[in-house]
Amino acid sequence: MFQIHGDSMQITDIPSAFGDFVGMSEITAQIILSVVIILIFVLPTMYLAKSNTTLHIIMTFLAVTVCIGLGWAPFWLLIALASCMAMAWAFLGTKVVTGD
Amino acid sequence: MAEYKGFAFAIMFILFFSALVTMIPTGLYGSGEEPDLVTPVEPILLAGFSVSENWSAGDLVETNPQYEYSLGGWDWYFYHRATGSIELGSKIYWGGVLYLGQLDSQEFISPGGENKGYSITCDDLDEDADNGTVRYDLYSISSGNSYGGMVFYWNTTAYTYSQDAFDNDALYYLHGMGFNEQATNNIGFLLVSLLFFQVPDVPAEINVFLITPTWASIIYILWFIIKEMIPFV
């Protein structure tokens, strides 16, 4: 069996190639590369907007979305993030509605 | 008062979670995997596939030549019978959970745009193939929706006709679907699948963690409503 696209590498193949290069499994390579992408997004935001937690959360969400779009992170991670955000907003909304 | 806070929290959590999940674009499943094929085929035949399942004639169950697989959020039965008919159908689940044996058959549309019906034969493959490869577009008989495409291919150097390749377990099949054709493109299906722990490509344990807060909220809301309707509690 052989691949259709011969010698060209797709962006989704980068974790596999990275894992082969350093001698780790593809899943580990996907996690490491996803963390790198997230830190690239989030660290500058944390430095430039130190006290703006909302912006940190937005940038983290965007970074995770990029990793999922690249195929490096599983899709269910986005649903987990949506669940956490929904809980946070529900807490805030409950405070507003009940006045506590 | 705490019960009212809990009720408000549960309502808002369900509303926000549903809204966020419905806003997730379907393209975030990634660019899809490249299928491994035994014989090279023209890349154009695989255009638009983000997920695929491929098997050979040797993978068919002998007693009733069929191959069962899951793709794009549906469960499929593929038949290539000894009588020569080739059919493909997806399982119909009543209420999303109950399978009573019914299949939603697919119509094969040839590269020339001819509707070959729900059953084709090796003669059709030989007629439509170009150098041992042919792709049929699939459309549901019941709904008319597209369910991707099916590629048949064999090595014409070894076998001139597809029937010869089939007899020697050298006929290969590939069913591919694009993003828009997968079940999870339907957000309603995604939410129902989440609630019943049946989201495609998600481990069951992860599915439990994801949906436990939603079920807890639903159960709390029902309990609160019933409690409020009973004046003596």
Interface residues (C-beta under 8 A of the other chain):
Chain A: M1 F2 Q3 I4 H5 Q10 I11 T12 T65 I68 G69 L70 G71 P74 F75 W76 L78 I79 A80 A82 S83 M85 A86 M87 W89 A90 F91 G93 T94 V97 T98 D100
Chain B: M1 Y4 K5 A8 F9 A10 M12 F13 F16 F17 L20 V21 I24 G27 L28 Y29 G30 S31 E33 E34 P35 D36 L37 V38 P40 V41 P43 L46 L194 V199 D201 V202 I206 N207 F209 L210 P213 T214
